[in-house]
Amino acid sequence: MKVTVSRITDGIVVCEDESEKIYSFPEKDLGIPVRSCDVLDIILEDGKPVRAVFLKEDTERAKEEARAVMQRLRDKFRRRG
């Protein structure tokens, strides 16, 4: 299952899948270091992660899309001012 890390608070990783369903896991259960906005492939058994893989290309693509949106917003507000 592909998820995006939404946030990490007090050792709990909150993720969102492509259908916007929210999951939360103890950070230690993922077995890999993660940061906000990382895209992961997670395999669950009984609702717990048994494997998590960092998807570098998907993460970079998502970050680039976010940068582009922010730049368009900056440009839009500069034109107004």
C-alpha positions in Angstrom: 0.0 0.0 0.0 1.4 3.4 -1.0 1.1 6.1 1.6 2.5 9.6 2.2 3.7 10.6 5.6 1.6 13.4 6.8 3.3 14.1 10.1 5.2 12.6 12.9 4.2 13.5 16.4 5.5 12.0 19.7 6.9 9.0 17.8 3.6 8.3 15.9 3.8 8.4 12.1 0.5 9.6 10.5 0.1 8.5 6.9 -2.5 9.0 4.2 -3.1 6.6 1.3 -4.2 7.5 -2.2 -7.9 7.3 -1.2 -7.2 9.7 1.7 -7.6 7.0 4.4 -5.5 7.9 7.4 -3.2 5.4 9.2 -1.0 5.8 12.2 1.9 3.7 13.4 4.6 3.9 16.0 7.7 5.2 14.2 9.8 2.3 15.5 7.4 -0.2 13.9 8.3 1.1 10.4 11.9 0.0 10.8 13.2 2.8 8.6 13.8 6.5 9.3 11.0 8.7 7.8 10.2 12.4 7.5 7.1 14.3 6.7 6.1 14.1 3.0 8.0 10.8 2.4 6.2 8.4 0.2 6.3 4.8 1.4 5.2 1.3 0.3 3.9 -0.4 3.4 2.8 -4.0 3.9 0.4 -4.6 6.8 -0.5 -7.7 8.7 -3.3 -7.5 11.2 -3.1 -3.7 10.9 0.6 -3.5 11.7 3.4 -2.7 9.4 5.6 -5.7 8.6 7.6 -3.9 5.9 8.1 -0.3 4.8 10.1 0.8 1.8 11.0 4.4 1.1 9.9 5.4 -2.5 12.6 7.9 -3.4 11.3 8.8 -6.9 7.7 9.1 -5.7 8.8 11.3 -2.8 10.9 13.6 -5.1 7.9 13.9 -7.5 5.5 14.8 -4.7 7.9 17.4 -3.4 8.4 18.9 -6.8 4.7 19.1 -7.3 4.3 20.9 -4.0 7.1 23.3 -4.9 5.4 24.1 -8.2 2.1 24.8 -6.5 3.8 27.1 -4.0 5.6 28.9 -6.8 2.3 29.5 -8.7 0.8 30.9 -5.5 3.7 33.2 -5.0 3.5 34.4 -8.6 -0.2 35.0 -8.3 0.1 37.1 -5.2 3.0 39.1 -6.6 1.0 40.1 -9.6 -1.8 41.3 -7.3 0.5 43.4 -5.2 
